[in-house]
Amino acid sequence: MKNVTPSPRFEQEIKAQGFNDVEALCKDIALHLSYDDDLSVQYLGRVASLAYPTDAEDAGLGHIHLWDPSSPWFDSAKQGKWNRARRQFDRTSDTCIVYSSHWENEDEILLLGVANPCHTDKAKGKFSKLFDNNFMEYFLEEGLKFNDL
C-alpha cells in the first residue's frame, strides 16, 4: 500500500475544493494508486505521469483526475461519461491532484497541489495549468526536493 503525505499547499488547495477530511482523502488516494484500474473510489479518476516540464520525470510528477462539479469545464455530459466509465483511464475531468512519487521508493507519495484546468481547449480560451511554466515551477521544485535531487 502507498504511503501518501499531503503538503501544506495541497491541504489548503484541497480544502478549498470542499475536501475537509484530508486524512481520509490520503487513504483513498493510497488505495487508488495501489491497484491498477481500481474504481472503488468514485471521485478519483485517471492516473498518469507528467512529462512536462523537462525535469518532471526526475521529480516523479504525476496527476490524478478529480471529480469536480464546480468546474465550468466539467459539465453534465462529462460527468455522465465519468459515471459510465468501466476503466479508470476513462475517468477524466479538468481538475487534477499533482503529486510526486519517490524515485527510490515508489510507495512514498507526496501530494503537492491541485491544478485546474488541466486540459487545453484553445477554442474556449482554456489553457492547461500543467503546461504553464510558472505554475509548474513549484511542483517541480518540491518534487525534486522530495526525491533528494
DSSP file (Angstrom, degrees, kcal/mol; ACC not computed):
  #  RESIDUE AA STRUCTURE BP1 BP2  ACC     N-H-->O    O-->H-N    N-H-->O    O-->H-N    TCO  KAPPA ALPHA  PHI   PSI    X-CA   Y-CA   Z-CA
    1    1 A M              0   0    0      0, 0.0    30,-0.1     0, 0.0     2,-0.1   0.000 360.0 360.0 360.0 144.2    0.0    0.0    0.0
    2    2 A K        -     0   0    0     28,-0.6     2,-0.7    25,-0.1   106,-0.2  -0.391 360.0-134.9 -73.1 150.4    1.2    3.5   -0.8
    3    3 A N  E     -a  108   0A   0    104,-3.7   106,-2.7    -2,-0.1     2,-0.5  -0.927  28.0-166.9-105.9 105.8    2.2    5.9    2.0
    4    4 A V  E     -a  109   0A   0     -2,-0.7   106,-0.2   104,-0.2    26,-0.1  -0.841   8.5-176.9-105.5 125.6    0.5    9.2    1.0
    5    5 A T  E     -a  110   0A   0    104,-2.5   106,-3.0    -2,-0.5     2,-0.3  -0.974  18.2-137.4-122.0 131.6    1.5   12.5    2.7
    6    6 A P  E     -a  111   0A   0      0, 0.0   106,-0.1     0, 0.0   104,-0.0  -0.693  13.4-137.5 -87.3 139.6   -0.1   15.9    2.0
    7    7 A S     >  -     0   0    0    104,-2.0     4,-2.5    -2,-0.3     5,-0.2  -0.524  29.5-108.3 -81.3 160.9    2.0   19.0    1.6
    8    8 A P  H  > S+     0   0    0      0, 0.0     4,-2.1     0, 0.0     5,-0.2   0.902 121.5  51.5 -56.5 -41.1    0.7   22.2    3.3
    9    9 A R  H  > S+     0   0    0      1,-0.2     4,-2.7     2,-0.2     5,-0.2   0.925 108.9  50.3 -63.3 -43.3   -0.2   23.7   -0.1
   10   10 A F  H  > S+     0   0    0    101,-0.4     4,-3.2     1,-0.2     5,-0.3   0.941 108.7  52.2 -59.3 -46.9   -2.1   20.6   -1.0
   11   11 A E  H  X S+     0   0    0     -4,-2.5     4,-1.8     1,-0.2    -1,-0.2   0.915 112.1  46.0 -56.1 -44.6   -4.1   20.7    2.2
   12   12 A Q  H  X S+     0   0    0     -4,-2.1     4,-1.5     1,-0.2    -1,-0.2   0.935 116.4  43.9 -64.3 -46.9   -5.0   24.3    1.6
   13   13 A E  H  X S+     0   0    0     -4,-2.7     4,-0.8     1,-0.2    -2,-0.2   0.871 113.6  48.9 -70.4 -37.2   -6.0   23.8   -2.0
   14   14 A I  H  <>S+     0   0    0     -4,-3.2     5,-2.1    -5,-0.2     3,-0.3   0.854 108.7  53.6 -74.0 -32.4   -7.9   20.5   -1.5
   15   15 A K  H ><5S+     0   0    0     -4,-1.8     3,-1.5    -5,-0.3    -1,-0.2   0.869 103.8  56.6 -65.9 -34.9   -9.9   22.1    1.4
   16   16 A A  H 3<5S+     0   0    0     -4,-1.5    -1,-0.2     1,-0.3    -2,-0.2   0.759 102.2  57.2 -64.7 -23.8  -10.8   24.9   -1.0
   17   17 A Q  T 3<5S-     0   0    0     -4,-0.8    -1,-0.3    -3,-0.3    -2,-0.2   0.515 129.1 -99.6 -82.1  -6.6  -12.3   22.2   -3.2
   18   18 A G  T < 5S+     0   0    0     -3,-1.5     2,-1.0    -4,-0.2    -3,-0.2   0.503  84.0 128.9 101.1   5.7  -14.5   21.1   -0.4
   19   19 A F      < +     0   0    0     -5,-2.1    -1,-0.2     1,-0.2    -2,-0.2  -0.812  21.4 164.0 -94.8 100.4  -12.5   18.1    0.9
   20   20 A N        +     0   0    0     -2,-1.0     2,-1.3     1,-0.2     3,-0.2   0.745  60.8  69.9 -90.3 -24.7  -12.2   18.7    4.6
   21   21 A D     >  +     0   0    0      1,-0.2     4,-2.0     2,-0.1    -1,-0.2  -0.670  57.5 168.4 -95.1  81.9  -11.1   15.3    5.8
   22   22 A V  H  > S+     0   0    0     -2,-1.3     4,-2.5     1,-0.2    -1,-0.2   0.840  73.1  57.6 -65.6 -34.7   -7.6   15.3    4.3
   23   23 A E  H  > S+     0   0    0      2,-0.2     4,-1.8     1,-0.2    -1,-0.2   0.927 108.3  45.7 -62.9 -44.5   -6.6   12.1    6.2
   24   24 A A  H  > S+     0   0    0      1,-0.2     4,-2.2     2,-0.2    -2,-0.2   0.891 111.8  53.0 -64.8 -39.1   -9.5   10.1    4.6
   25   25 A L  H  X S+     0   0    0     -4,-2.0     4,-2.6     1,-0.2    -2,-0.2   0.915 106.7  52.2 -61.9 -43.1   -8.6   11.5    1.2
   26   26 A C  H  X S+     0   0    0     -4,-2.5     4,-2.4     1,-0.2    -1,-0.2   0.891 109.1  50.2 -60.9 -39.6   -5.0   10.4    1.6
   27   27 A K  H  X S+     0   0    0     -4,-1.8     4,-2.2     2,-0.2    -1,-0.2   0.910 110.9  49.1 -64.3 -42.1   -6.2    6.9    2.4
   28   28 A D  H  X S+     0   0    0     -4,-2.2     4,-2.7     2,-0.2    -2,-0.2   0.903 111.5  49.0 -63.9 -41.0   -8.4    6.9   -0.7
   29   29 A I  H  X S+     0   0    0     -4,-2.6     4,-2.7     2,-0.2     5,-0.2   0.900 108.4  53.9 -65.9 -40.0   -5.6    8.1   -2.9
   30   30 A A  H  X S+     0   0    0     -4,-2.4     4,-1.2     2,-0.2   -28,-0.6   0.927 112.3  44.2 -58.9 -45.0   -3.3    5.4   -1.4
   31   31 A L  H  X S+     0   0    0     -4,-2.2     4,-1.1     1,-0.2     3,-0.4   0.933 113.4  51.1 -62.7 -46.8   -5.9    2.8   -2.4
   32   32 A H  H  < S+     0   0    0     -4,-2.7     6,-0.4     1,-0.2     3,-0.2   0.868 114.2  43.0 -61.3 -39.6   -6.4    4.3   -5.8
   33   33 A L  H  < S+     0   0    0     -4,-2.7    -1,-0.2     1,-0.2    -2,-0.2   0.676 107.8  61.2 -81.0 -17.7   -2.7    4.4   -6.6
   34   34 A S  H  < S+     0   0    0     -4,-1.2     2,-0.5    -3,-0.4    -1,-0.2   0.740 103.1  48.6 -82.7 -23.0   -2.0    0.9   -5.2
   35   35 A Y  S >< S-     0   0    0     -4,-1.1     3,-1.4    -3,-0.2    -1,-0.2  -0.969  84.0-123.4-126.8 122.6   -4.3   -1.0   -7.6
   36   36 A D  T 3  S+     0   0    0     -2,-0.5    -3,-0.1     1,-0.3    -2,-0.0  -0.361  94.0   2.5 -61.4 135.1   -4.4   -0.6  -11.4
   37   37 A D  T 3  S+     0   0    0      1,-0.2     2,-0.4    -5,-0.1    -1,-0.3   0.739  85.8 166.3  60.9  27.7   -7.8    0.3  -12.8
   38   38 A D    <   +     0   0    0     -3,-1.4    -1,-0.2    -6,-0.4     3,-0.1  -0.601  15.9 177.8 -73.8 128.7   -9.4    0.4   -9.3
   39   39 A L        +     0   0    0     -2,-0.4    -1,-0.1     1,-0.1     5,-0.1   0.227  50.9 103.8-113.4  11.6  -12.8    2.1   -9.5
   40   40 A S        +     0   0    0      1,-0.2     2,-1.0    -9,-0.1    -1,-0.1   0.783  69.4  67.6 -70.4 -25.7  -13.8    1.8   -5.8
   41   41 A V  S >  S-     0   0    0      1,-0.2     3,-1.6    -3,-0.1    -1,-0.2  -0.820  74.1-164.0 -95.2 101.5  -13.0    5.5   -5.0
   42   42 A Q  T 3  S+     0   0    0     -2,-1.0    -1,-0.2     1,-0.3    -2,-0.1   0.725  80.9  51.3 -62.4 -26.7  -15.8    7.2   -7.1
   43   43 A Y  T 3  S+     0   0    0     -3,-0.1    24,-2.5    23,-0.1     2,-0.4   0.396  96.0  79.0 -97.0   4.4  -14.3   10.7   -7.0
   44   44 A L  E <   +B   66   0A   0     -3,-1.6    22,-0.2    22,-0.2    -3,-0.1  -0.919  57.3 168.4-113.1 140.5  -10.8    9.7   -8.3
   45   45 A G  E     +     0   0A   0     20,-3.0    47,-0.2    -2,-0.4    44,-0.1  -0.086  39.2   6.4-123.4-140.9  -10.0    9.1  -11.9
   46   46 A R  E     -     0   0A   0     45,-3.1    19,-2.5    42,-0.3     2,-0.4  -0.087  54.6-153.3 -52.2 139.5   -7.2    8.6  -14.4
   47   47 A V  E     +B   64   0A   0     17,-0.2     2,-0.3    -3,-0.1    17,-0.2  -0.964  24.8 159.0-114.3 131.4   -3.7    8.4  -13.0
   48   48 A A  E     -B   63   0A   0     15,-2.3    15,-3.0    -2,-0.4     2,-0.1  -0.997  37.0-116.7-151.9 150.2   -0.8    9.4  -15.3
   49   49 A S  E     -B   62   0A   0     -2,-0.3     2,-0.4    13,-0.3    13,-0.3  -0.396  31.8-122.1 -77.6 164.1    2.8   10.6  -15.0
   50   50 A L        -     0   0    0     11,-2.6    11,-0.2     6,-0.2    10,-0.1  -0.922  22.8-176.9-110.7 135.3    3.8   14.1  -16.2
   51   51 A A        +     0   0    0     -2,-0.4     5,-0.2     5,-0.1     6,-0.2   0.418  52.5 106.6-106.7  -2.6    6.4   14.5  -18.9
   52   52 A Y        +     0   0    0      4,-0.1     2,-0.2     3,-0.1    -1,-0.1  -0.983  57.2  40.8-130.3 140.8    6.4   18.3  -18.8
   53   53 A P  S >  S-     0   0    0      0, 0.0     3,-2.6     0, 0.0     4,-0.3   0.566 100.0-103.7 -67.0-178.6    8.2   20.4  -17.7
   54   54 A T  T 3  S+     0   0    0      1,-0.3     3,-0.5    -2,-0.2     4,-0.2   0.808 119.0  42.0 -48.7 -43.8   11.5   18.9  -18.8
   55   55 A D  T 3> S+     0   0    0      1,-0.2     4,-2.0     2,-0.1    -1,-0.3   0.260  81.0 108.5 -91.5  13.0   12.5   17.6  -15.3
   56   56 A A  T <4>S+     0   0    0     -3,-2.6     5,-2.5     1,-0.2     4,-0.3   0.873  78.5  50.8 -58.8 -39.3    9.0   16.3  -14.4
   57   57 A E  T >45S+     0   0    0     -3,-0.5     3,-1.2    -4,-0.3    -1,-0.2   0.913 109.1  50.5 -66.6 -41.3   10.1   12.7  -14.7
   58   58 A D  T 345S+     0   0    0      1,-0.3    -1,-0.2    -4,-0.2    -2,-0.2   0.862 110.3  51.1 -61.7 -34.7   13.1   13.3  -12.4
   59   59 A A  T 3<5S-     0   0    0     -4,-2.0    -1,-0.3    43,-0.1    -2,-0.2   0.488 111.7-124.4 -81.2  -3.5   10.8   14.9   -9.9
   60   60 A G  T < 5 +     0   0    0     -3,-1.2    41,-2.0    -4,-0.3    -3,-0.2   0.788  46.3 176.7  67.4  28.4    8.4   11.9  -10.1
   61   61 A L  E   < + C   0 100A   0     -5,-2.5   -11,-2.6    39,-0.2     2,-0.3  -0.428   7.8 153.2 -74.9 138.5    5.5   14.1  -11.0
   62   62 A G  E     -BC  49  99A   0     37,-2.3    37,-2.4   -13,-0.3     2,-0.3  -0.901  26.0-139.4-146.8 175.0    2.1   12.6  -11.8
   63   63 A H  E     -BC  48  98A   0    -15,-3.0   -15,-2.3    -2,-0.3     2,-0.4  -0.992   2.7-154.1-145.1 154.0   -1.5   13.6  -11.6
   64   64 A I  E     -BC  47  97A   0     33,-1.9    33,-2.7    -2,-0.3   -17,-0.2  -0.995  26.9-123.5-125.9 125.7   -4.9   12.1  -10.6
   65   65 A H  E     - C   0  96A   0    -19,-2.5   -20,-3.0    -2,-0.4     2,-0.4  -0.457  28.4-153.3 -70.0 143.3   -8.1   13.4  -12.1
   66   66 A L  E     -B   44   0A   0     29,-2.8    29,-0.4   -22,-0.2     2,-0.3  -0.967  20.3-114.4-125.9 130.6  -10.6   14.5   -9.6
   67   67 A W        +     0   0    0    -24,-2.5    26,-0.1    -2,-0.4   -24,-0.1  -0.483  45.0 167.3 -59.5 121.9  -14.4   14.7   -9.8
   68   68 A D    >   +     0   0    0     -2,-0.3     3,-1.8     1,-0.1     6,-0.2  -0.661  20.1 175.3-145.9  83.8  -15.1   18.4   -9.6
   69   69 A P  T 3  S+     0   0    0      0, 0.0    -1,-0.1     0, 0.0     5,-0.1   0.631  79.5  69.6 -66.8 -11.1  -18.7   19.5  -10.5
   70   70 A S  T 3  S+     0   0    0    -53,-0.1    -2,-0.0     3,-0.0   -53,-0.0   0.660  77.2  98.1 -78.8 -14.3  -17.8   23.1   -9.6
   71   71 A S  S X  S-     0   0    0     -3,-1.8     3,-1.6     1,-0.1    -3,-0.1  -0.585  72.5-143.2 -74.8 129.3  -15.5   23.3  -12.6
   72   72 A P  T 3  S+     0   0    0      0, 0.0    -1,-0.1     0, 0.0     3,-0.1   0.707 101.2  55.5 -64.7 -17.3  -17.2   25.1  -15.6
   73   73 A W  T 3  S+     0   0    0      1,-0.2     2,-0.8     2,-0.1     5,-0.1   0.487  90.4  74.8 -94.1  -3.3  -15.5   22.6  -17.9
   74   74 A F  S <  S+     0   0    0     -3,-1.6    -1,-0.2    -6,-0.2    -3,-0.1  -0.619  73.9 171.9-107.2  70.9  -16.8   19.5  -16.2
   75   75 A D     >  -     0   0    0     -2,-0.8     4,-2.5    -3,-0.1     5,-0.2  -0.021  50.4 -87.4 -76.8-179.7  -20.3   19.7  -17.5
   76   76 A S  H  > S+     0   0    0      1,-0.2     4,-2.3     2,-0.2     5,-0.1   0.830 126.4  54.7 -61.7 -33.5  -23.2   17.2  -17.2
   77   77 A A  H  > S+     0   0    0      2,-0.2     4,-2.1     1,-0.2    -1,-0.2   0.926 111.7  43.7 -65.3 -43.4  -22.1   15.3  -20.4
   78   78 A K  H  > S+     0   0    0      2,-0.2     4,-2.1     1,-0.2    -2,-0.2   0.855 112.7  52.6 -70.6 -34.2  -18.5   14.9  -19.0
   79   79 A Q  H  X S+     0   0    0     -4,-2.5     4,-2.4     2,-0.2    -2,-0.2   0.897 108.9  50.7 -65.5 -39.4  -19.9   13.9  -15.6
   80   80 A G  H  X S+     0   0    0     -4,-2.3     4,-1.9     2,-0.2    -2,-0.2   0.904 108.7  50.9 -63.4 -41.8  -22.1   11.3  -17.3
   81   81 A K  H  X S+     0   0    0     -4,-2.1     4,-0.9     2,-0.2    -1,-0.2   0.917 109.8  50.9 -61.1 -43.0  -19.1    9.9  -19.2
   82   82 A W  H >< S+     0   0    0     -4,-2.1     3,-0.9     1,-0.2    -2,-0.2   0.939 110.6  48.6 -58.1 -48.6  -17.2    9.7  -15.8
   83   83 A N  H 3< S+     0   0    0     -4,-2.4    -1,-0.2     1,-0.2    -2,-0.2   0.802 112.4  48.2 -65.5 -29.8  -20.1    7.8  -14.2
   84   84 A R  H 3< S+     0   0    0     -4,-1.9    -1,-0.2    -5,-0.1    -2,-0.2   0.594  84.9 121.5 -84.9 -11.3  -20.4    5.3  -17.1
   85   85 A A    <<  -     0   0    0     -4,-0.9     3,-0.1    -3,-0.9    -3,-0.0  -0.231  39.7-174.7 -59.4 137.0  -16.7    4.6  -17.2
   86   86 A R  S    S+     0   0    0      1,-0.1     2,-0.4     0, 0.0    -1,-0.1   0.417  72.3  53.0-107.6  -5.7  -15.7    1.0  -16.7
   87   87 A R  S >  S-     0   0    0      1,-0.1     3,-1.2   -49,-0.0     4,-0.3  -0.976  79.8-129.2-130.7 145.6  -11.9    1.8  -16.6
   88   88 A Q  G >  S+     0   0    0     -2,-0.4     3,-1.9     1,-0.3   -42,-0.3   0.870 107.6  65.6 -56.9 -38.0  -10.0    4.3  -14.5
   89   89 A F  G 3  S+     0   0    0      1,-0.3    -1,-0.3   -44,-0.1   -43,-0.1   0.786  96.8  55.8 -56.5 -30.6   -8.4    5.6  -17.7
   90   90 A D  G <  S+     0   0    0     -3,-1.2     2,-1.1     1,-0.1    -1,-0.3   0.479  83.7  92.6 -86.1  -2.9  -11.8    6.8  -18.9
   91   91 A R    <   +     0   0    0     -3,-1.9   -45,-3.1    -4,-0.3     2,-0.4  -0.777  55.1 153.3 -93.7  97.4  -12.5    9.0  -15.8
   92   92 A T        +     0   0    0     -2,-1.1     2,-0.2   -14,-0.2   -10,-0.1  -0.941  13.2 164.4-125.4 149.1  -11.2   12.4  -16.7
   93   93 A S        -     0   0    0     -2,-0.4   -26,-0.1     2,-0.2   -19,-0.1  -0.699  48.8-102.3-139.3-167.7  -12.1   15.9  -15.5
   94   94 A D  S    S+     0   0    0     -2,-0.2    24,-0.8   -28,-0.2     2,-0.4   0.217  99.1  73.2-109.9  14.3  -10.5   19.3  -15.7
   95   95 A T        +     0   0    0    -29,-0.4   -29,-2.8    22,-0.2     2,-0.3  -0.992  61.3 174.6-125.9 134.0   -9.2   19.2  -12.2
   96   96 A C  E     -CD  65 115A   0     19,-2.4    19,-3.0    -2,-0.4     2,-0.5  -0.982  31.4-124.9-141.9 155.0   -6.3   17.1  -11.0
   97   97 A I  E     -CD  64 114A   0    -33,-2.7   -33,-1.9    -2,-0.3     2,-0.5  -0.837  26.6-147.5 -92.6 128.1   -4.2   16.4   -8.0
   98   98 A V  E     +CD  63 113A   0     15,-2.9    14,-2.7    -2,-0.5    15,-1.5  -0.855  27.3 166.1 -99.7 132.5   -0.5   16.8   -8.7
   99   99 A Y  E     -CD  62 111A   0    -37,-2.4   -37,-2.3    -2,-0.5     2,-0.4  -0.873  29.8-133.8-138.3 169.1    1.8   14.5   -6.7
  100  100 A S  E     -CD  61 110A   0     10,-2.3    10,-2.7    -2,-0.3     2,-0.4  -0.995  12.2-156.4-125.9 134.5    5.4   13.2   -6.6
  101  101 A S  E     - D   0 109A   0    -41,-2.0     8,-0.2    -2,-0.4     2,-0.2  -0.916  31.1-109.0-107.5 139.8    6.4    9.6   -6.1
  102  102 A H        -     0   0    0      6,-2.3     6,-0.2     3,-0.6    45,-0.1  -0.438  17.8-139.0 -70.9 135.5    9.9    8.9   -4.7
  103  103 A W  S    S+     0   0    0      1,-0.2     3,-0.3   -45,-0.2    -1,-0.1   0.824 101.6  39.0 -64.5 -33.0   12.3    7.5   -7.3
  104  104 A E  S    S+     0   0    0      1,-0.3     2,-0.4     2,-0.0    -1,-0.2   0.822 129.6  27.1 -89.3 -33.1   13.8    5.0   -4.8
  105  105 A N    >   -     0   0    0      3,-0.1     3,-2.4     1,-0.1    -3,-0.6  -0.822  65.8-172.3-131.5  92.1   10.6    4.0   -3.0
  106  106 A E  T 3  S+     0   0    0     -2,-0.4    -1,-0.1     1,-0.3    -3,-0.1   0.594  81.0  71.4 -64.8 -10.3    7.6    4.4   -5.3
  107  107 A D  T 3  S+     0   0    0   -105,-0.1  -104,-3.7    -6,-0.1     2,-0.7   0.615  80.0  87.5 -79.1 -11.5    5.3    3.7   -2.4
  108  108 A E  E <   -a    3   0A   0     -3,-2.4    -6,-2.3    -6,-0.2     2,-0.4  -0.809  61.9-179.5 -91.0 117.6    6.2    7.1   -0.9
  109  109 A I  E     -aD   4 101A   0   -106,-2.7  -104,-2.5    -2,-0.7     2,-0.5  -0.963  16.8-163.5-123.2 132.3    3.9    9.7   -2.4
  110  110 A L  E     -aD   5 100A   0    -10,-2.7   -10,-2.3    -2,-0.4     2,-0.5  -0.970  16.0-143.2-114.4 118.7    3.8   13.5   -1.6
  111  111 A L  E     +aD   6  99A   0   -106,-3.0  -104,-2.0    -2,-0.5  -101,-0.4  -0.704  22.1 178.4 -80.9 124.9    0.6   15.3   -2.6
  112  112 A L  E     -     0   0A   0    -14,-2.7     2,-0.3    -2,-0.5   -13,-0.2   0.827  44.0 -61.8-101.8 -37.8    1.7   18.7   -3.9
  113  113 A G  E     - D   0  98A   0    -15,-1.5   -15,-2.9  -104,-0.1     2,-0.4  -0.987  48.3 -76.5 174.1-171.0   -1.4   20.6   -5.0
  114  114 A V  E     - D   0  97A   0     -2,-0.3     2,-0.4   -17,-0.2   -17,-0.2  -0.951  30.6-158.2-121.6 136.7   -4.4   20.9   -7.3
  115  115 A A  E     - D   0  96A   0    -19,-3.0   -19,-2.4    -2,-0.4     3,-0.2  -0.961   8.6-158.1-117.8 132.5   -4.4   22.0  -11.0
  116  116 A N  S    S+     0   0    0     -2,-0.4   -21,-0.2     1,-0.4     2,-0.1  -0.893  76.5  25.8-155.2 124.9   -7.4   23.5  -12.8
  117  117 A P        +     0   0    0      0, 0.0    12,-3.3     0, 0.0    13,-0.4   0.561  67.1 171.2 -80.9 153.9   -7.8   23.5  -15.7
  118  118 A C        +     0   0    0    -24,-0.8     2,-0.3    10,-0.2    10,-0.1   0.283  61.8  61.4-111.1   9.8   -5.6   20.5  -16.6
  119  119 A H  S    S-     0   0    0    -25,-0.2     2,-0.4     8,-0.1    10,-0.1  -0.943  76.0-129.5-128.9 156.1   -6.7   20.3  -20.3
  120  120 A T        +     0   0    0     -2,-0.3     2,-0.3     7,-0.2     7,-0.2  -0.881  24.5 170.5-106.6 135.5   -6.3   22.8  -23.1
  121  121 A D  B > > -E  126   0B   0      5,-2.7     5,-2.2    -2,-0.4     3,-1.3  -0.764   8.6-174.1-140.1  91.6   -9.2   23.8  -25.4
  122  122 A K  G > 5S+     0   0    0      1,-0.3     3,-1.2    -2,-0.3    -1,-0.1   0.828  82.8  61.9 -58.8 -34.0   -7.9   26.8  -27.5
  123  123 A A  G 3 5S+     0   0    0      1,-0.3    -1,-0.3     2,-0.1    -3,-0.0   0.823 110.5  40.1 -62.4 -30.6  -11.4   27.3  -29.0
  124  124 A K  G < 5S-     0   0    0     -3,-1.3    -1,-0.3     2,-0.2    -2,-0.2   0.367 116.1-114.0 -97.8   3.1  -12.7   28.0  -25.5
  125  125 A G  T < 5S+     0   0    0     -3,-1.2     2,-0.5    -4,-0.4    -3,-0.2   0.808  70.2 141.3  69.6  29.4   -9.7   30.0  -24.5
  126  126 A K  B   < -E  121   0B   0     -5,-2.2    -5,-2.7     2,-0.0     2,-0.4  -0.908  29.7-172.5-110.6 128.2   -8.7   27.4  -21.9
  127  127 A F        -     0   0    0     -2,-0.5    -7,-0.2    -7,-0.2    -8,-0.1  -0.978  28.5-109.8-126.4 132.2   -5.1   26.5  -21.3
  128  128 A S    >   -     0   0    0     -2,-0.4     3,-1.2     1,-0.2   -10,-0.2  -0.299  10.8-147.6 -62.1 131.6   -3.8   23.7  -19.1
  129  129 A K  G >  S+     0   0    0    -12,-3.3     3,-1.6     1,-0.2     7,-0.2   0.753  96.3  72.0 -66.0 -24.0   -2.0   24.7  -15.9
  130  130 A L  G 3  S+     0   0    0    -13,-0.4    -1,-0.2     1,-0.3   -12,-0.1   0.630 100.2  44.5 -69.9 -12.0    0.1   21.6  -16.4
  131  131 A F  G <  S+     0   0    0     -3,-1.2     2,-0.7   -78,-0.0    -1,-0.3   0.183  87.3 105.3-113.6  14.6    1.9   23.3  -19.3
  132  132 A D    <>  -     0   0    0     -3,-1.6     4,-2.8     1,-0.2     5,-0.2  -0.862  58.9-156.3 -97.6 109.9    2.3   26.7  -17.6
  133  133 A N  H  > S+     0   0    0     -2,-0.7     4,-1.3     1,-0.2    -1,-0.2   0.879  92.2  49.5 -55.2 -43.3    6.0   27.0  -16.6
  134  134 A N  H  > S+     0   0    0      1,-0.2     4,-0.6     2,-0.2     3,-0.3   0.920 114.3  44.8 -64.1 -43.6    5.3   29.5  -13.8
  135  135 A F  H >> S+     0   0    0      1,-0.2     4,-0.6     2,-0.1     3,-0.5   0.907 115.8  46.8 -65.4 -42.5    2.5   27.3  -12.3
  136  136 A M  H 3X S+     0   0    0     -4,-2.8     4,-2.6    -7,-0.2    -1,-0.2   0.633  89.9  84.4 -77.8 -14.8    4.5   24.1  -12.6
  137  137 A E  H 3X S+     0   0    0     -4,-1.3     4,-2.7    -3,-0.3     5,-0.2   0.904  90.1  49.6 -56.6 -44.7    7.7   25.6  -11.1
  138  138 A Y  H <X S+     0   0    0     -4,-0.6     4,-2.8    -3,-0.5     5,-0.3   0.939 112.0  47.6 -59.1 -48.4    6.6   24.9   -7.5
  139  139 A F  H  X S+     0   0    0     -4,-0.6     4,-2.5     1,-0.2    -2,-0.2   0.901 113.0  49.2 -61.8 -41.4    5.6   21.3   -8.3
  140  140 A L  H  X S+     0   0    0     -4,-2.6     4,-2.4     2,-0.2     5,-0.2   0.940 113.2  45.8 -63.4 -48.4    8.9   20.7  -10.0
  141  141 A E  H  X S+     0   0    0     -4,-2.7     4,-2.3    -5,-0.2    -2,-0.2   0.926 116.3  44.8 -61.6 -46.1   11.0   22.2   -7.2
  142  142 A E  H  X S+     0   0    0     -4,-2.8     4,-2.6    -5,-0.2    -1,-0.2   0.878 113.0  51.3 -68.3 -37.3    9.1   20.3   -4.4
  143  143 A G  H  X S+     0   0    0     -4,-2.5     4,-1.7    -5,-0.3    -1,-0.2   0.908 111.4  47.1 -65.3 -42.1    9.2   17.1   -6.4
  144  144 A L  H  <>S+     0   0    0     -4,-2.4     5,-3.1     2,-0.2    -2,-0.2   0.902 113.2  48.9 -65.4 -40.9   12.9   17.3   -6.9
  145  145 A K  H ><5S+     0   0    0     -4,-2.3     3,-1.7     4,-0.2    -2,-0.2   0.920 109.9  51.6 -63.5 -43.7   13.4   18.1   -3.2
  146  146 A F  H 3<5S+     0   0    0     -4,-2.6    -1,-0.2     1,-0.3    -2,-0.2   0.841 110.4  49.7 -60.7 -34.2   11.2   15.2   -2.2
  147  147 A N  T 3<5S-     0   0    0     -4,-1.7    -1,-0.3    -5,-0.2    -2,-0.2   0.267 115.4-117.3 -89.7  10.9   13.3   12.9   -4.4
  148  148 A D  T < 5       0   0    0     -3,-1.7    -3,-0.2     1,-0.1    -2,-0.1   0.831 360.0 360.0  58.9  35.0   16.5   14.3   -2.8
  149  149 A L      <       0   0    0     -5,-3.1    -4,-0.2    -6,-0.1    -1,-0.1   0.387 360.0 360.0-111.0 360.0   17.7   15.7   -6.2
